[in-house]
């Protein structure tokens, strides 16, 4: 299971691969969820989500920064969206 070793990653730099939620609207061109990669310090595991501090996130398909033009101090990722989490390679 992805989360069984999560407690040992708290306060360490991690890389999380996850699938973003998809906004659906009949006029939407792209109906495929984006796979994202977030790197930062795992500060907490809270029930159904994790919290990453001082994160950097990119959309894997095109390398674009997410969220565009902003860099939040904390980033929350629902556990159900996560495909892989590992200690970051510096």
NORCORTA-V439433 format. One record per pair of residues at least 12 apart in sequence whose ideal C-beta (glycine too) atoms are under 10 Angstrom apart, sorted by the first residue. I is the first residue (numbers start at 0). J is the second residue. If there is no record, write none. Layout:
i = [I;I]
j = [J;J]
This chain:
i = [1;1;1;1;1;1;1;2;2;2;2;2;4;4;4;5;5;5;5;5;5;6;6;7;8;8;8;8;8;8;8;8;9;9;9;9;9;9;10;10;10;10;10;11;11;11;11;11;12;12;12;12;12;12;12;12;12;12;12;13;13;13;13;13;13;13;13;13;13;13;13;14;14;14;14;14;14;14;14;14;14;14;14;15;15;15;15;15;15;15;15;15;15;15;15;15;15;15;15;15;15;15;16;16;16;16;16;16;16;16;16;16;16;17;17;17;17;17;17;17;17;17;17;17;17;17;17;17;17;17;18;18;18;18;18;18;18;18;18;19;19;19;19;19;19;19;19;19;20;20;20;20;20;21;29;31;32;33;33;33;33;33;33;34;34;34;34;34;35;35;35;35;35;35;35;35;35;36;36;36;36;36;36;36;36;36;37;37;37;37;37;37;37;37;37;37;37;38;38;38;38;38;38;38;38;38;39;39;39;39;39;39;39;39;39;39;40;40;40;40;40;41;41;41;41;41;42;43;43;44;45;45;46;46;47;47;47;48;48;48;48;48;48;48;49;49;49;49;49;49;49;49;50;50;50;50;51;51;51;51;51;51;51;52;52;52;52;53;53;53;53;53;54;54;54;54;54;54;55;55;56;56;56;56]
j = [15;78;81;82;83;84;85;44;49;78;81;84;84;85;86;41;44;49;78;81;84;41;44;86;40;41;44;49;84;85;86;87;40;41;42;43;44;49;40;41;42;43;52;40;41;42;86;87;38;39;40;41;51;52;53;86;87;88;89;37;38;39;40;41;49;51;54;84;85;86;87;36;37;38;39;51;55;83;84;85;86;87;88;35;36;37;38;39;41;49;51;54;56;74;76;80;81;82;83;84;85;87;34;35;36;37;59;80;81;82;83;84;85;32;33;34;35;36;37;49;56;76;77;78;79;80;81;82;83;84;31;32;33;34;35;79;80;81;82;32;33;34;35;56;58;65;76;80;32;33;77;79;80;33;60;60;80;58;59;60;61;63;65;57;58;59;60;82;56;57;58;59;60;65;76;80;82;55;56;57;58;59;62;65;82;83;49;51;54;55;56;57;65;74;76;81;84;51;53;54;55;56;57;87;88;89;51;52;53;54;55;56;72;73;74;87;52;53;54;73;87;54;76;84;86;87;73;73;75;78;75;78;77;78;77;78;79;75;76;77;78;79;80;81;74;75;76;77;78;80;81;84;73;74;75;76;71;72;73;74;75;76;84;71;72;73;74;70;71;72;73;74;70;71;72;73;74;76;70;74;70;71;74;76]
